């Protein structure tokens, strides 16, 4: 078993393949400068499982726990939910690292 806070090289490679970079909306930080983030907070039982991990740059990673939360959508994307006072209808997912999604009309998430 991998210690919850020690991510293996495989976890990082999986993130590079899946997320390609920070998943926070509007962020263009590439994967090699991103950290592995538990979508479900590890301290409250979140699993160190590839399906429950995502990339976050250091700046956005610090937002989690300061009113921001994350969750996985059924399509596998990570949704970043802002605190109510900052929620102005902005995007909650990041397609910057996935230009092929520009042509994906069936998957708005």
N, C-alpha and C positions, 0 to 999 in steps of 0.2 A: 504494500500500500504506500502511496506517495503521501508524505506529510502534507497537510492541507495548505500550508503556506509555501511549500517548495514545489514549484512547477517543473515538471520534467521538460527536457528538450522536445519531446514528442508533443506535449501540450502546446508549446510555443509554435512548433511547426504546424500543428492542427489549426491554431489561430491564424497563422499566416495564410494558410490555404483557404480557410473558411471566411474570415473577416477581412483580411488583407491590410487592415489598419484600424485606427480607433473607430468604434461604433457610435460614438456620441454624434448627434446631428450637427452638421456643419463642420466637423473636424476633418482636417486633411492629413493628420499625423500618420505616417506609414507604420506598418506592423512592426518593423524592426526597432522602432522607438516607442512601442506600446507595451503596456503591462497586461498580464493575464488577470482578469477580474471575475470573481464569483458573482454570477447574476443573482443568485439567492445568497444572501450574506452568510459567510462561513460561520460567523459567531452564533448565528441562530439556526444552524443545522444545514447550511448550504453544502452541496456535494462538490468535491473536486472531480468532476466528470466532464468530459469534452462537450457534452450537450448543455452543460450548465455554466460554461465558461465563455468569456468574450474578451475582446481587446478594448482597452481604454488607455489613452495617453495619460501621463502622470497628472496633468492639470485636471482633466475630466474625471480621472479616478478619484481625486480628492473631493469631488462634488458629492459622490455617493456617501450617504450618511449625514450630509448637510442639507437635507431636504429632498435631494434627488434619489430616485430609486430606478432600478432596471428590472426588466422581465423579458423572457423569451416569448416571441410570438409563434403561433403554429407554423409559420413559414420559415422559422429558424432565425429570423432577424432579431436583433436586440432593440427593445424599446426603452428609451430614456424618458422617464416621467419627472418633469420639473415640480418643484414645490408650488402650491396653489398661487402664491403671490407672483410667481414668474411664468405661470402658464398662460400664454397669450395666443394659443392655437398654432404654435410653431411646429415644425416637423419633429417627430419623435424617433425616427430611424435615420440612418446615414447611408446613402447610396453612393457617396463620393468615390469609394474604392471599388465600386461595382458598376461601371458605365453600361454594362450590358442590360441593366435593369431599366434603362431609359425606354427600352422597347418592350417591356413586360407589362402589358395592360391587364393581365389576369391577376396580378399579385401586387395590389397597392400598398400592402403593409409595410 
